């Protein structure tokens, strides 16, 4: 099997009903900037980014229509923070509360500490920071961000040692790199 060329997720597109509200939410929560906007094929488009080397990380398009009884099929948008950065995770938790989000929940996945919530149109967002451990998924327990960083780290380590298949993340990454190398050369 020939490995596909390298590809990384760089942006996500969402159909929206209220463009101004959604732009305000994402600029307010994540500090994204409107890079470009305009009309294309009858749709209003807004491109947002927080990186100078990415034209857009999120594009919002008008015209979201979901027939009655059907569901939008977006699972979630995930935004990774710096590794082991509970301070930033707490900042986003507070900002999300300030913006009045629905369904805010903290989750400890062992390999990450996350918050999940819904944007104004019901799309699920995750903001997370990686831990120093690989933990076989699915695995999760509630995350209480009122606890200190030290308590969260110690509790996570104790829980994964007791209940999970885990390893230091560097060990897991080395194993995955080998698996990818092997798959690339067709062994």
N, C-alpha and C positions, 0 to 999 in steps of 0.2 A: 504494500500500500504506500502510495506517495503522499506525504504530508501536504496539506494545503499551505499556500503562502501564509506568512504571519498576518494575523488580523486581530485588532483590538477594538472593542466597543468604544466608540468615541462620542456618540450622541444617541439620543432617543427622541422620537417624535410622538406627539400626542395630539389627537383631535380634541378641540375644546369648544365649549358653548359660549363662554364669556372671556374673550381674549384679554381684555384689560384687567379683569380680576385675576386671571391666571398669571399674567406677566407680573402683576404686583406681588402675588404670592411668591413666585420663584425668585424674583429679584430681592424681595424682602427676607425670605428665609435663607437662601444660599448665596446671596450677593452676586448672582449672575447679572451680566450686563446685556442690554439689547445691542446686538452687533449690527443686525440688518432687519428690515421688515418691509413688507410689500404684498402685492396681490399676484397670484399665479393661478391660472386656470380656475378663476372664480373663487379662490380661497385667499383669505388673509393669512400671511405667514409672518411669524416673529422668530428670529434666531437669537439665541442667548448663549453666552459663554463666560467662563471665568478664567480662561487660559488664553494667553496671546498666541500660542501655537495651535489652537483649535478654533477654527472659525465659529463653530457652534457645538455645544454639548447637548443642547436641548432645542428642538424646533417645535413651536406650537402652531397648529393649523386650524383655522375656523372650519365649521361644518360638521361637528360631531353629531351623528345621528345614530341612535340605537333604537331599533324598532321595539315596540312594547313587548315585554316578556323575554327579551334577549339581553345578554350581558356584554359589556365591553370586555375584551379578552386580555387586557393588560394585567399582568400579575403584580409587578412592582418595578419601581425605579430605585436602583441602589447606588448610593454615593459613599465611596470609601474615604475615610479620614486617615490621617497619619497613623501609623501603627502605635498601639498602646496609648492612645490619646483620649483618655476619659474626660479631660477638661473640655476639649472641643465637643465631645458627645453631649456633655452636660449643657454647653452653650446652645447647641441645636435643640435640645430638649426644652430649654427655657424659651427659646425663640418660637418654637412650634406652639407651645402653650400660649405665648403672647399673641400669636396669630389666630388662636382659637381653633386649632385643628381637631378633628374627630379621631377617636380610636387610638390615642397615643398609648403605646405599650413598650416597655423595656424588655429585651430578651437577651439572655446570655446563651450563646451557642457554643461556648467553650473555645472555639477558634475565633470568635468575634463577640464583641459587646455591641448591641444594636438597639436602635429605637425604630419603631414602625408607627405610621399614622397615615391618615388620608388627607389628600389635598382638597381644595374646595369643590372639586368635581368627582371625588370618590376614588381617585387613583392612589394606590398604596405606594408609600415611600419608605425606604429604609436608609438610615444613616448608620454607619458602623465603623468601628475601629478593630483592627486585627489584634489578637492576643499572640503570645509567643508559642502557642501550642496548636498542633493539628488535632482536631477531634472529629472522629467519624460522624457523619451527618446522616439522618437528622438527629439532633440532640439539642434540647433547649430547656432552660429553667428561667423563671422570672429574673429580671435585672432591676435592682434597686439603686438608682443613681444618687440617692441621698447618703449611701454608704461611702466611706473614704476609698480612695484608689487602692490603698493597701488591703483593706477588708475585701473589696471586690476581687483583687488578684488572688489573695489567699483562699477565699471561698471557692473561686473558680478552680484553682489547682486542686484543692481537696475534693471537690465534686467530681472532676474528671478522673482523678486517680481512683475514686470509689466506683464510678458508674459508667465510664466511657472507655472506648478504644481510643487511645491518644498517643502522641509522641511529640517531641520538640518539633516545631514547624520546619526548622532547617533539615532535619532528618527526613521528614515527609517530602519536602520540596526536592531533595536530592533523589529520592525514590521516584517521584513523579517525573523528574527530568530524565532519568534513565528509561522509564517506561515510554516517554515521548520519543526519546532517541531511538529506542528499539522499534517503535511503531513507524518512525520515519524511514528506517532502512528496511522495513518489511521482514524483520526476524520473527 
